Amino acid sequence: MNSFLETVLIVLLVYYGLKILFKFLKPYLFKYMVKKATKGFGNAFGENPFQPEKARKNEEGKITIDPLKSSAKTSKSKVGEYIDFEELD
């Protein structure tokens, strides 16, 4: 019976000890995770995905217009003819 109580006490002490430890380490872990995610996004999309390279090179007061890419997707296959339905009263 005595060893059972010791085991329960040890488990509870470890549980609450880890809970308190993670409470203090959580801000540092989040900063580390954000830094790693930012670095990962930077590698995937360039240095800073939120500020394009063109925007960084522009001089103050200079106006540039970037052409938009046409991304209109059209269906090339004929689906059928259009039928105009009328409402019945």
N, C-alpha and C positions, 0 to 999 in steps of 0.2 A: 504494500500500500504506500509506503514511503517513497519507493522508486517511481511509482506512478505519478505522485504529486510533484516530484522533482522534474520528471519529463514534461508534465503539463506546464510547470513554471518556466522551464527552459524554452519551450515552444513559444509561450506568450512573450517572454523577454526578447527572443529573437524577432518575433513578429513586430512588436512595438518598436524595437531598436531599428529595424529596417524601415519601418514607417517613418520614424523621426529622421533617419538618415536621408531618405529620399525626399523628405519635405525640404531639407536644406540644399540638397543637390539638384533638385528639379530645375531651378532657374539656369544653372550652369549647363545642364543637359539640354535644355531647350535652346540656349544660345548656340551650343555646339551643333545641334541638329539644324538650326536655321542657317548657320554659317556653311555647313556641308551642302544643304539644299541649294543655297545661293551659288555656291561654287559649281555645283552640278549643272544648274541652269545656265550659268555663265559659260561653261564648256560646251553645252549643247547649242546655245543660240548666239554665241559670241560673248564679248566681255560683259555687257549689261543688256539683258533682253528688253528692259523697259526704256532704254534710251538708245535708239538706233545710232549707228556710226555716223550717218549723214547729219543727224541733228547735232552731234558733238563738234563737227567740223565747221558748221555754219558760223559766219561772223555775225556780230550783233548788227541789226538793222538790215541785213541782206535777206532778200525774199527769194525763196526757191519753191518751185512747184514740182512735186513728184507725180509722174503719171500713174494712174490707177491701172492695175492689171484687170483685164476683162475676164471675169470668171463666170460668164453666162453659160450655163450648161443647157444645151438644147438636145432634144431627142431626135435622132436621125432616122429612127425607124417609124414607118407609118403605122399609127395605131388604129385609125379608122376615121370616119367622117363625123362631124359634130352634129348632134341631134338636139334641136331646141324643143324642150318639153313644155307643154302648156298646162296650167292648173285647171282642174275640173271643179265646177261648183256643185 
